[in-house]
């Protein structure tokens, strides 16, 4: 637990490093620019299309008429923008996560390795295409889990638990692989992820809850939907900072664990592999 908190505070300080702040601007420029351009050109037409689709469904149309009868005309007006935002935010999160893992995480890992672990040997246990494939597979699994869990979101406690848990699992799986790809051999990586499964999952869940903070921008007021394209760009910036922090946190924790693993059997020793216990010979 002390190693986890030590890595946490080191990651906080690294996020204030000028290089990390500059590196975080590239995903922001790419994702934020794309989101801003799409929002500027297609926001109104997309909201109109969703509103028209809702009004063509008899059940939804009846519900909207009932809302008007009870005086909730504002909710009828906001339903289409809310649906567009609800569908857009997961896509923004996923795109930002993939951009950070591709552009920021390798640079953060190099910085942590050079400054804190200069003697740690790089064994290149994972290639870039393996990391990309692993990230895409984990992302697809997380999106499927989110989709299947949507009916449970109407249970008040679960809506505060399930999305952060799913995003936390995704963060854990993606960053643990990417951080160890350059420094650890494949068997070292599998062993460390297995040994530190619970701390890594806890770190991912914390990052998942941090990732829920940008969504609070939409809960401030219904009027925020008027500025939805601008707020999505701000959300991208916040997601970028959170994922950059996650990169530094996982880097400090896992590289320290890797150094400890190798130090257990000497600096030049081969990776330690858990072996099944040898059977006792018959007396």
Secondary structure, DSSP 8 states (H G I E B T S, - for coil): -HHHHHHHHHHHHHHTSHHHHHHHHHHIIIIIHHHHHHHHHHHHHHHHHHHHHHHHSHHHHHHHHHHHHTT-HHHHHHHHHHHHHHHHHHHHHHHHHHHHHHHTHHHHHHHHHHHH-TT------S-HHHHHHHHHHHHHHHHHHHHHHGGGGGSHHHHTTHHHHHHHHHHHHHHHHHHHTTTS-HHHHHHHHHHTHHHHHHHHHHHHHHHHGGGHHHHS-GGGGGGHHHHHHHHHHHHHHHHHHHHHHHHHHHHHHHHHHHHTT-TT---------------
